[in-house]
């Protein structure tokens, strides 16, 4: 099978799945208009909280452009580790802290593995059953693969691990914005250097 961006053109490189539209790309008219609006509001807004909220909303719009369902995954990871960070910080025993950390690891890595490898595992299972002449009807699934999911998954995991180790305190403001603002444009090697500020 040829990669979809070879079959359907370079613009499909930014698509996920069969029936999904391209993401917003930097040289499109949509992005120019979007950027002007974002910069204009951030320039006019005097309060930091207003800027942060608008940047967060804008980041979510940019990230989920063409496929709003992708928003679920990044919001899920953000909320999960935001809450677990406080749970770890307020836990009264090392065992409880470890349990909360394990919950974060299992949930985040489980979601990542499902989206990235479920189709591959189904194909592998079908091949194995075929060798044994076992009847098999491959399920028709079309899982999305959100851009930057590996980066923001390990970024949120790193956030909870740092809190578990006592390197950082959980942040009430800015954590979701840091995660949403960076999944596509930031280098994974910089994940541990990015931290929200109070």
N, C-alpha and C positions, 0 to 999 in steps of 0.2 A: 504493500500500500504506500502511495506517495504522500508526503506531508501535505496538509491542507493548503499551506501557503504556496506550494508549487502548483497544485491543481487549480486553485481558485484565484490566484493573484496575490501579490505582496500584502494587500490590504487585509487579507484574511489571517495574516500572521498574528493579529491582535484580537482574534476571535477565540472563543471557547465553545466547543460543541457544534452540533450540526445546524441549529436554527438560531444562533445568536449573532447579534450585530457586532461590528467592530467597536473596540473601545475608542474613546476620544484620543486622537493622536496629536502631537505637538504642532504639526504643520497644517492642521485643518482649520477652517474658518470657525468652527464651533469652539475650538480651544482659544482662538484669539479673542472672541467675544467673551468667553468664560473668564479668561485671564483679566481682561479689562474690568469686568464687573467685580471680580475678587479684589484686585488691587485698588479699585476705586473705593469700595466699602471699607477696606482695611485702612486706607489713607484717611478717610473721613471719620472713622470710628475713633473716639478718644479713649474709651475704656478698654483695657486689655482683655477683660472677660468677653466683651462684645466681639473683638477681633478673633479671639480663640474659638468662640462658638461659631462664628461665621466661617472661619477657616476649616473647622471640623465638618460643618455641613457641606462646604465646598469640596473638601477632600472626599467625602462620601459620594457626592454627585459625580465627581471626576472618576473615582475608582469604579463605580457601578454603571457608568455610562454605557448604554447598549445592552446591559443585562443587570437589572436591579437585583436579581436574586443573589448575585455575588456579594451584595452588601451584608447578607445574613452571616457569612462566615467571619468576616473581619470584625463585625459588631459582636458576634458570639465570643470570639477570642478576647476582645478588648474587655467586655463586661466580666467574663469568667475570671481573668487574671487580675482585673481591678479588685474584684470582691475577694478572691483568694489571697491577694497581697495583704489586705487588712486582716483576714483570718489568720494568716501566718504570723503577722506582727503582733496580734492580740492573743495568740494561743498561749496557754499557761503551762505547756509541757512540750518537750522535744518530740514526743511521739505524735502529738496533734499537729505540730508544724510539718512533720514528715508526711503525715496522712494528707494534709492539704496540698503539699507539693506533689505528691503522687497523683492526686486527682487532676491537678493542672497538667501534668505530663501525659497521663492517659487520655484525657479529653482532647488536648491539642494534637498530640502525635497520632491518636486514633483517627481524628478528623483528617489530618494531613495524609495519612497512609491510605485511608478510604478513597479520598479524591484522586490521589496520584496513582494508586496501584490496584484498585478494585477491578478495573477492566482487564488489566494484565493478569490478575489472579484468576478471573473467570475464564479467560482464554487458556491459561495453563491448566485449569481444572478440566475444561472441555477436551483438551488434547490428551490428558491422562486418561479420562474416561473413554475416549475414542480408542486408545490402545487396548483397553480392556473390553471393547465391544459393548460398552454399557450405554443404553439409550440416553441421549442428552440433548436438551433443547436450550440453546444459549439464550439467556434473558436479554431483552433489548433495553439497555440502560444507557443514558447519556448524561454522565456526571460532568458538571462544570469543573474546570481547573483554573481557579482564580489566579490572576497575575500577582506575583509576589507572595503567594501563600506560604511558601517555605520561609521567606524572610520574616514576615510579620509573625509567623508561628514561633520561630525560634527567638524572635525579639521579645514576645510576651513571656515565653518560657524563661528567657534570661532575666526578665524583670522579676519574676517570682523567685527564681533561684537566688538572685542578689539579695532580695528581702529575707529569704530563708537563711542565708549566710550572714546576715546582719550588715551588709555593705550599704544598703539603702533603706530608708523608711518609705512606706507606701505613700503615694501622692494623691491628693484629692483633686487637683486640677492639672490638666495637661497630658495625662497619660494616654488617653484615647486619641488626642490630637497628634501626638508623636507617632503613634502606631499608624494612624490613617494617613498622615502626611508623607510617610517615607517608603511604603512598600514597593513602589516601582522605581523611584528615582535614586534611592540610597543604596550604597554598596553593602552587601551582607557583612563584610569585614568590619563595618563601622557600627554594627548593632550594639555592641557593648559600650560604645562611647556615647550613645544617644540616651539621654535621660531627661524626663520632664522636670520642670522647676516649679516650685510652689508659687 
